[in-house]
Amino acid sequence: MLLLVLATCFNASAQTGGKNDIVVKANGDVLTGKVTEINDDAIKFIHSGESLVYTIKKSDILKITYASGRVESFSAPAAATAAAPSSGNAPAPTMVTDPAERRNKVAILPFGFIVDGQPQAQEVSDEIQNEAYALLSKHSGVYNILSPRGTNVKLAQAGITRDKMMNYTMADLCQILGVEFVVDGLVTQNRTSQTSTGTTTYNNKGNDDDKKKSGVATSTSTSQQNFQTRLDLKIYNDKSDIIYNQNRQAFWNTADAYKNVLEYLVKRSPLYTK
């Protein structure tokens, strides 16, 4: 009888304490608790701190990370994948769960670019992503830098846009992209003052003094918008740890001042080999 009581208490504490199983759903939801049963098309799940048993379809699950550390990935069934183009739902992405396959591989995510608080067009983000790739790929050493197109295709196939990345951990993105490291950056610009410059020309012939005395003067002026630019650059590993976190404000006030800051920060990152 005593052994039975102890076993019951142990089972109860195993459900309420210690490490939990983590279920990541295809829609980005993350559930923490205990997987009690897995059958052909669904799992039984109890949320942490609760006792009610839920049934979750396997087709709705991206992966399960068990308390033991084992990771089980799920793929969308063929029927759901075939229906995805017409329904607008992306199939579950393929996860590269083996760390050995991801070792020394790096993906550069599309950069965020915000001007006066407003996100800019995707083309602008892609341009900075390509510039970062050009800097890193020439000095990658032992690292294999995934091309921006390869990165963006994998993200698109998984239905992940930049505004949806907050639904995924960096560890998830590493597994989806099949890399050990991801580079994430944000450029923030704010308009400041305007600088005006002008020139004056004279249309008559003769020396310069004559032109100024009797010639007809034509004046032209141009105006340049000035910016205050800041760039934040982070590098994450496949455990979601930040291994590099730096930011810097541009010295110049031009619209493309971020380029010099990007070069400065990339050259000082642990992925850059001189």
C-alpha positions in Angstrom: 0.0 0.0 0.0 2.8 2.4 0.9 4.5 1.7 -2.5 1.2 2.4 -4.3 0.8 5.8 -2.5 4.4 6.8 -3.3 3.9 5.8 -7.0 0.7 7.9 -7.2 2.4 10.9 -5.6 5.4 10.6 -8.0 3.1 10.4 -11.1 1.2 13.5 -9.9 4.3 15.5 -9.3 5.7 14.5 -12.7 2.8 16.2 -14.4 2.9 19.4 -12.3 6.6 19.9 -11.8 9.9 19.6 -13.6 10.4 20.1 -17.3 7.5 20.3 -19.6 6.8 19.1 -23.1 6.6 22.0 -25.6 4.2 21.7 -28.6 4.7 24.2 -31.4 1.6 24.4 -33.7 1.7 25.3 -37.4 -0.1 28.6 -36.7 2.8 29.7 -34.4 1.1 28.9 -31.1 3.4 27.4 -28.4 1.8 25.1 -25.8 3.6 24.0 -22.6 2.5 21.0 -20.6 2.5 17.2 -21.0 1.9 15.0 -24.0 0.1 11.9 -22.6 -0.7 10.0 -25.7 0.1 9.9 -29.4 -2.0 8.0 -32.0 -2.2 7.9 -35.8 -3.8 11.4 -36.3 -3.8 13.2 -33.0 -2.1 13.7 -29.6 -3.5 14.0 -26.1 -2.2 17.0 -24.2 -2.5 18.6 -20.8 -1.6 22.2 -20.3 0.8 23.0 -17.5 -1.0 23.5 -14.2 -4.3 22.0 -15.5 -5.9 18.6 -15.6 -8.2 18.8 -18.6 -7.0 16.6 -21.5 -7.1 18.2 -25.0 -7.0 16.4 -28.3 -4.8 18.1 -31.0 -4.6 17.0 -34.6 -1.2 16.1 -35.8 -1.9 18.1 -39.0 -2.0 21.2 -36.7 1.4 20.5 -35.1 4.8 21.7 -36.3 7.0 20.0 -33.7 7.1 18.6 -30.2 10.1 19.2 -27.9 9.8 16.6 -25.1 11.0 17.2 -21.5 13.8 14.7 -22.2 15.2 17.0 -25.0 14.0 14.8 -27.9 12.4 16.7 -30.7 9.8 15.2 -33.0 8.8 17.1 -36.1 5.5 16.8 -38.0 4.8 17.4 -41.7 1.5 18.5 -43.2 -0.4 15.6 -44.8 -0.4 15.4 -48.6 -4.1 16.4 -48.8 -3.5 19.6 -46.8 -0.4 20.5 -48.8 -2.3 20.1 -52.1 -5.1 22.3 -50.9 -2.7 25.0 -49.6 -2.4 27.1 -52.9 -6.2 27.5 -53.1 -6.8 28.1 -49.4 -3.8 30.4 -48.9 -2.4 28.3 -46.0 1.3 27.4 -46.2 2.3 23.8 -45.5 4.3 23.1 -42.4 8.0 23.7 -43.1 10.6 21.0 -43.2 12.7 21.1 -40.0 16.4 20.2 -40.0 16.6 18.8 -36.5 20.1 17.2 -36.7 22.7 19.8 -35.4 25.4 18.2 -37.4 23.6 19.1 -40.7 23.3 22.7 -39.6 26.9 23.1 -38.3 28.7 26.3 -39.5 25.8 27.3 -41.8 24.6 30.9 -41.6 21.4 32.6 -42.8 20.9 36.3 -43.0 17.3 37.3 -42.4 15.6 40.1 -44.3 16.5 43.3 -42.5 13.9 45.6 -40.9 14.0 49.1 -42.3 11.9 51.8 -40.5 11.8 55.5 -41.5 10.0 58.0 -39.2 8.3 55.0 -37.5 7.0 53.5 -40.8 8.2 50.1 -42.1 9.6 50.4 -45.7 9.0 48.2 -48.7 10.3 44.6 -48.8 12.7 45.6 -51.6 14.6 47.9 -49.2 15.0 45.1 -46.7 16.1 42.7 -49.3 18.8 45.2 -50.5 20.4 45.5 -47.1 20.2 41.7 -46.7 22.2 41.4 -50.0 24.7 43.9 -48.8 25.3 42.0 -45.6 25.7 38.8 -47.6 28.3 40.4 -49.8 30.3 41.5 -46.8 30.1 38.2 -45.0 30.5 35.8 -47.9 33.9 37.3 -48.8 35.2 36.7 -45.3 33.3 33.6 -44.2 36.2 31.3 -43.3 34.8 28.0 -42.1 31.2 29.3 -42.3 28.8 28.6 -45.2 26.6 31.6 -45.8 23.2 30.8 -47.3 22.4 33.0 -50.2 19.6 35.6 -49.6 17.5 34.1 -52.3 17.9 30.6 -50.7 16.9 32.0 -47.3 13.9 33.9 -48.6 12.6 31.0 -50.6 12.7 28.7 -47.5 10.9 31.4 -45.5 8.3 31.9 -48.2 7.7 28.1 -48.5 7.1 28.1 -44.7 4.7 31.1 -45.0 7.0 33.2 -42.8 7.2 36.9 -43.5 9.2 39.4 -41.3 6.1 40.5 -39.4 5.3 36.8 -38.6 8.8 36.0 -37.4 7.8 36.9 -33.8 5.8 33.7 -33.8 9.0 31.6 -34.0 12.0 31.3 -31.8 15.4 31.8 -33.4 16.0 28.1 -32.8 12.9 27.3 -34.9 14.1 29.6 -37.7 17.5 27.8 -37.6 15.8 24.5 -38.0 13.5 25.7 -40.8 16.5 27.3 -42.6 18.8 24.4 -41.9 21.5 26.6 -40.3 23.4 27.0 -37.0 23.3 30.8 -36.9 20.9 33.5 -38.1 21.8 37.2 -38.6 19.0 39.7 -37.7 19.2 43.4 -38.3 17.2 46.6 -38.0 17.8 50.0 -39.6 16.0 52.9 -38.0 16.0 56.3 -39.7 14.5 59.6 -38.7 14.4 62.8 -40.9 16.2 65.7 -39.4 17.1 69.0 -41.1 17.5 69.9 -44.8 20.7 71.3 -46.3 20.4 73.7 -49.2 23.2 74.6 -51.6 23.1 77.1 -54.5 25.2 78.2 -57.5 25.2 81.4 -59.6 26.2 81.6 -63.3 26.5 84.5 -65.7 25.6 84.2 -69.3 27.6 87.1 -70.9 31.1 86.9 -72.3 34.2 88.5 -70.9 36.3 88.2 -67.8 34.8 87.3 -64.4 34.7 90.9 -63.2 32.8 92.0 -66.3 30.3 89.2 -65.9 29.5 90.2 -62.3 29.1 93.9 -63.3 27.0 93.6 -66.5 26.0 90.0 -67.0 22.6 88.4 -66.3 22.9 86.1 -63.3 21.1 82.7 -63.1 20.9 81.1 -59.7 20.1 77.5 -58.9 19.6 75.7 -55.6 19.3 72.2 -54.4 18.0 70.8 -51.1 19.1 67.6 -49.4 17.2 65.8 -46.7 19.3 64.8 -43.8 18.7 61.6 -41.7 19.7 60.2 -38.3 20.5 56.5 -38.9 20.9 53.7 -36.4 21.6 50.0 -37.1 21.1 47.1 -34.6 22.7 43.8 -35.5 22.2 40.5 -33.7 23.5 37.0 -34.3 21.7 34.0 -32.8 22.7 30.4 -32.6 20.4 27.4 -33.0 19.6 27.4 -29.2 18.2 31.0 -29.5 21.3 32.3 -27.6 22.5 35.8 -28.7 26.2 35.5 -29.5 26.6 39.0 -30.9 24.5 42.1 -30.1 25.8 45.5 -31.2 24.2 48.8 -32.4 25.7 52.0 -33.8 24.6 55.4 -35.0 25.8 56.6 -38.3 28.3 59.5 -38.5 27.0 60.7 -41.8 23.5 62.1 -42.4 22.8 60.8 -45.8 20.0 58.3 -46.7 22.6 55.5 -47.4 24.6 56.1 -44.2 23.6 52.7 -42.9 26.1 51.0 -45.4 29.1 52.2 -43.5 27.6 51.2 -40.2 26.7 47.8 -41.5 30.3 47.2 -42.7 31.6 48.4 -39.3 29.4 46.0 -37.3 29.8 43.0 -39.6 33.6 43.2 -39.6 33.5 43.0 -35.8 31.1 40.1 -35.6 32.3 36.5 -34.7 31.3 35.3 -38.2 33.7 37.6 -40.0 37.1 36.2 -40.8 39.9 38.7 -41.8 
